[in-house]
Amino acid sequence: MVGALSVLFVAATGGARAQDATPAAGETPPSFASRAGEILFRAMALLGTRYHRGGSSPETGFDCSGFVGYLYREVLNLRLPRSAWEIWRHGDEIARDTLEPGDLVFFNTMRRPYSHVGVFIGDSKFIHAPAAGGVVRTESLNEHYWAKRWNGAKRIGT
């Protein structure tokens, strides 16, 4: 499964543009398109990592924004804000039918917009750190729970 998704991921990200996330340590991040496969591999390697509120590393566990922030920092050298709402304020909003692997997907899971974030991986699926008691996992955007809570998507990368 990872092989097929990574091919889809790399093929789908060819048109990503520079965004307004901040490079870490004053370095210029590599292009998003050239690192898309690595984001997918890193994300898939973290499947099963436990959820931990405020967590932002494989050792401590992840919450949703910590998971996304870890991936973008490790692969693209981009420092994203700490909360899903703050992450939403960066990048370009995109339509659901134009999603490419690596784009961020946002949901209203706490009775407020943009309270949850995950990474689109292709084939109507995303990977995320769901909630207390959960683990990093993939789910379908088409599942009733997620479809009902959809807020939008952003493309953040360089």
VENTAWO-V804804 format. One record per helix or strand. SS is the DSSP state (helix for helix, strand for strand). FROM is the first residue (numbers start at 1). LEN is the number of residues. If there is no record, write none. Layout:
SS:FROM:LEN, SS:FROM:LEN
This chain:
helix:2:11, strand:22:2, helix:24:3, helix:32:14, strand:50:2, strand:56:2, strand:61:2, helix:64:13, strand:78:2, helix:84:5, strand:92:3, helix:96:3, strand:104:4, strand:116:7, strand:125:5, strand:135:6, helix:144:6, strand:150:6
